[in-house]
Amino acid sequence: MIMREMYKNMGICDEVYDYCDNIIKSLHDRFEEIDKNAEYTR
């Protein structure tokens, strides 16, 4: 967990890190679709 340690060194607690990580994971499929569309239109 290198990223977690980096954020911890910046003073961001584990609870905030986990909260943000869960949001990022929940948006993964949506951004993957956006990326597919962007590649299609190029």
Buried (B, 14 or more C-beta within 10 A) or exposed (E): EEEEEEBEEEEEEEEEBEEEBEEEEEEEEEEEEEEEEEEEEE
